[in-house]
C-alpha cells in the first residue's frame, strides 16, 4: 500500500480480535462481553473487524482490560493476545519462503532482515506513533522503540504498559531469529519515559 493511501491514526484489527480470543479463553464469553461493553466496542465483539480500526478503540480496550481485571491479569492477557497476533502473522502475512530463509540465517543477520520487514509494516501497529529499530550484534540486543505510542498516550502507570507489543515482537524473534530470544520492555511512556523501548537478546 502506498504511503499516501495509508489510514492515519489506525491500527490493524489483530489488536482487537486477538484480545477477544484471549479474554474469551481465559475469562469466558460473558466477561469478555462486559469488557467490550466497558470499552464501547460491543459491535467489535459481535462482528470482528476486517480492516484497520481507529487507534482510540485499541486504547479504550486495553484501558478497560486494566480496569476490569487489574494490572497483572491485563498484562498476562495482553501478552497472550500479542503471541496470538504473532502466530497470525506467521500463518498469513509473512511469506513462508522468507520464514525458511530467516531460520537458516545467522541470528544477527536474520534480525536485520526481520527488523527491516517490521519497519515497513510499522504503520499497521503503531498508528500515529513513530517506530524505530536498531539491529543488535551476534548475541543482540536488538532495540525497538515507539514514540508517541497511541496505547500509552496520557497514561501513567507504575509498570510498563506494552505487553501486547513485547509479546508480538518476542514471538516473532523466537520463531524466525533464535529460539531463545527474549524481549524486555526497558522504557515506557506510561512510566514517564520519552519512548517505549524494547530490547531483544538471544
Secondary structure, 3 states (H helix, E strand, C coil): CCHHHCCCCEECCHHHHHHHHHHHHHHCHHHHHHHHHHCCCHHHHHCCCCCCEEHHHHHHHHHHHHHHHCHHHHHHHHHHHHHHHHHHHHHHCCCHHHHHHHHHCCHHHHHHHHHHHHHHHCHHHHCCCEEEEECCCCCEEEEEEEECCCCCCCCCCCCCCCHHHHHHHHHHHHHHCCCCCEEEEEECHHHCCCCEEEEEEC
